[in-house]
Amino acid sequence: QVQLVESEGGLVQAGGSLRLSCAASGLTSSTYTMGWFRQAPGKEREFVSAITWNSGSTHYTDSVNGRFTISRDNAKNTVYLQMNSLKPEDTAVYYCAAAPRYYGLTVSVRTYDFWGQGTQVTVSS
């Protein structure tokens, strides 16, 4: 049984930092592209960042580029999202997800087979 478990999010002031982690079990993470998505109230789930199976490439949505950093440790089956210079508009439920690695740096929700339960990140102004 595949499980993706995100770390607890939290409440942080604008300009602050937070690191999310996502531990995978039941799959060999090195065979998957790992991604982070987020969903704000009343909005669709949107792509945030992705990293290829060997950490060779990463991709970010424009709004977080330069502020967020994705990384992974395949030995630990864990992916991370370091979020710096947080803004109120980053407030959302954050989800990690796994897509078969042949998709590469996919941004499409539909290509991700497995999802975590989500963790709330709230940025106050």
C-alpha positions as a Markdown table, in Angstrom:
| # | Residue | x | y | z |
|---|---|---|---|---|
| 1 | Gln | 0.0 | 0.0 | 0.0 |
| 2 | Val | 1.4 | 3.3 | -1.1 |
| 3 | Gln | 1.4 | 6.1 | 1.4 |
| 4 | Leu | 2.7 | 9.7 | 1.1 |
| 5 | Val | 2.7 | 11.5 | 4.5 |
| 6 | Glu | 3.4 | 15.2 | 4.6 |
| 7 | Ser | 4.9 | 16.8 | 7.7 |
| 8 | Glu | 2.8 | 19.3 | 9.7 |
| 9 | Gly | 2.5 | 22.7 | 8.1 |
| 10 | Gly | 1.9 | 25.7 | 10.2 |
| 11 | Leu | 1.2 | 29.3 | 10.7 |
| 12 | Val | 4.0 | 31.7 | 9.7 |
| 13 | Gln | 4.3 | 35.4 | 9.3 |
| 14 | Ala | 4.9 | 37.0 | 5.9 |
| 15 | Gly | 8.6 | 36.9 | 5.1 |
| 16 | Gly | 9.1 | 33.8 | 7.1 |
| 17 | Ser | 10.2 | 30.3 | 6.2 |
| 18 | Leu | 8.9 | 26.8 | 6.5 |
| 19 | Arg | 10.1 | 23.4 | 5.3 |
| 20 | Leu | 7.7 | 20.6 | 4.4 |
| 21 | Ser | 8.7 | 17.0 | 4.0 |
| 22 | Cys | 6.9 | 14.1 | 2.5 |
| 23 | Ala | 7.8 | 10.5 | 3.4 |
| 24 | Ala | 6.9 | 7.8 | 0.9 |
| 25 | Ser | 6.3 | 4.2 | 1.7 |
| 26 | Gly | 5.1 | 1.3 | -0.4 |
| 27 | Leu | 6.9 | 2.6 | -3.5 |
| 28 | Thr | 10.5 | 3.0 | -4.6 |
| 29 | Ser | 10.7 | 6.8 | -4.8 |
| 30 | Ser | 13.6 | 6.7 | -7.2 |
| 31 | Thr | 11.2 | 5.4 | -9.9 |
| 32 | Tyr | 8.9 | 8.4 | -9.5 |
| 33 | Thr | 8.9 | 12.1 | -10.2 |
| 34 | Met | 7.9 | 13.8 | -7.0 |
| 35 | Gly | 5.8 | 17.0 | -7.0 |
| 36 | Trp | 4.2 | 19.5 | -4.7 |
| 37 | Phe | 0.8 | 21.0 | -5.3 |
| 38 | Arg | -1.3 | 23.4 | -3.3 |
| 39 | Gln | -5.0 | 24.3 | -3.1 |
| 40 | Ala | -6.4 | 27.5 | -1.7 |
| 41 | Pro | -10.0 | 27.7 | -0.6 |
| 42 | Gly | -12.3 | 28.0 | -3.6 |
| 43 | Lys | -9.5 | 27.4 | -6.1 |
| 44 | Glu | -8.3 | 24.5 | -8.1 |
| 45 | Arg | -5.3 | 22.5 | -7.1 |
| 46 | Glu | -2.2 | 24.0 | -8.7 |
| 47 | Phe | 1.3 | 22.9 | -9.4 |
| 48 | Val | 4.0 | 24.3 | -7.2 |
| 49 | Ser | 7.2 | 22.3 | -8.0 |
| 50 | Ala | 8.6 | 19.0 | -9.2 |
| 51 | Ile | 11.8 | 17.1 | -9.1 |
| 52 | Thr | 13.0 | 14.2 | -11.3 |
| 53 | Trp | 13.8 | 10.8 | -9.9 |
| 54 | Asn | 17.5 | 11.5 | -9.8 |
| 55 | Ser | 17.3 | 15.1 | -8.7 |
| 56 | Gly | 18.8 | 16.1 | -12.0 |
| 57 | Ser | 16.1 | 18.6 | -12.8 |
| 58 | Thr | 13.6 | 20.7 | -11.0 |
| 59 | His | 10.7 | 23.0 | -12.1 |
| 60 | Tyr | 8.8 | 25.7 | -10.3 |
| 61 | Thr | 5.7 | 27.6 | -11.0 |
| 62 | Asp | 6.5 | 31.3 | -11.6 |
| 63 | Ser | 5.0 | 32.6 | -8.4 |
| 64 | Val | 7.4 | 30.6 | -6.2 |
| 65 | Asn | 10.5 | 30.5 | -8.4 |
| 66 | Gly | 13.4 | 31.9 | -6.4 |
| 67 | Arg | 11.6 | 31.5 | -3.1 |
| 68 | Phe | 10.9 | 27.8 | -2.9 |
| 69 | Thr | 13.4 | 24.9 | -3.2 |
| 70 | Ile | 12.5 | 21.3 | -3.8 |
| 71 | Ser | 14.9 | 18.4 | -3.0 |
| 72 | Arg | 14.7 | 14.7 | -2.3 |
| 73 | Asp | 16.6 | 12.0 | -0.5 |
| 74 | Asn | 15.9 | 8.7 | -2.2 |
| 75 | Ala | 17.7 | 6.8 | 0.5 |
| 76 | Lys | 15.1 | 8.1 | 2.9 |
| 77 | Asn | 12.2 | 8.0 | 0.4 |
| 78 | Thr | 11.6 | 11.6 | 1.3 |
| 79 | Val | 11.0 | 14.8 | -0.7 |
| 80 | Tyr | 11.3 | 18.3 | 0.8 |
| 81 | Leu | 9.9 | 21.7 | 0.0 |
| 82 | Gln | 11.9 | 24.6 | 1.5 |
| 83 | Met | 9.7 | 27.7 | 1.4 |
| 84 | Asn | 11.3 | 31.1 | 2.0 |
| 85 | Ser | 10.0 | 34.7 | 1.9 |
| 86 | Leu | 6.5 | 33.4 | 2.3 |
| 87 | Lys | 3.6 | 35.6 | 1.3 |
| 88 | Pro | -0.1 | 35.6 | 2.3 |
| 89 | Glu | -1.0 | 34.3 | -1.1 |
| 90 | Asp | 1.1 | 31.1 | -0.4 |
| 91 | Thr | -1.6 | 30.2 | 2.1 |
| 92 | Ala | -3.1 | 26.8 | 1.0 |
| 93 | Val | -3.2 | 23.1 | 1.7 |
| 94 | Tyr | 0.0 | 21.6 | 0.3 |
| 95 | Tyr | 0.1 | 18.2 | -1.2 |
| 96 | Cys | 3.0 | 16.0 | -2.2 |
| 97 | Ala | 2.5 | 13.6 | -5.1 |
| 98 | Ala | 4.3 | 10.9 | -7.1 |
| 99 | Ala | 4.2 | 10.4 | -10.9 |
| 100 | Pro | 5.8 | 7.7 | -12.9 |
| 101 | Arg | 9.2 | 9.0 | -13.9 |
| 102 | Tyr | 8.7 | 8.6 | -17.6 |
| 103 | Tyr | 6.5 | 11.8 | -17.3 |
| 104 | Gly | 9.6 | 13.8 | -16.4 |
| 105 | Leu | 8.9 | 17.2 | -14.8 |
| 106 | Thr | 5.1 | 17.0 | -15.2 |
| 107 | Val | 2.9 | 19.7 | -13.9 |
| 108 | Ser | -0.4 | 18.0 | -14.6 |
| 109 | Val | -2.5 | 16.8 | -11.7 |
| 110 | Arg | -3.7 | 13.9 | -13.9 |
| 111 | Thr | -0.2 | 12.4 | -14.3 |
| 112 | Tyr | 0.3 | 11.9 | -10.6 |
| 113 | Asp | -0.8 | 8.5 | -9.3 |
| 114 | Phe | -0.3 | 8.9 | -5.6 |
| 115 | Trp | -1.1 | 11.8 | -3.2 |
| 116 | Gly | -0.5 | 12.7 | 0.4 |
| 117 | Gln | -3.3 | 13.8 | 2.7 |
| 118 | Gly | -2.3 | 17.5 | 2.6 |
| 119 | Thr | -1.0 | 19.9 | 5.1 |
| 120 | Gln | -2.2 | 23.4 | 5.9 |
| 121 | Val | 0.2 | 26.3 | 5.5 |
| 122 | Thr | -1.1 | 29.7 | 6.6 |
| 123 | Val | 0.9 | 32.9 | 6.0 |
| 124 | Ser | -0.3 | 35.9 | 8.0 |
| 125 | Ser | 0.3 | 39.5 | 6.8 |
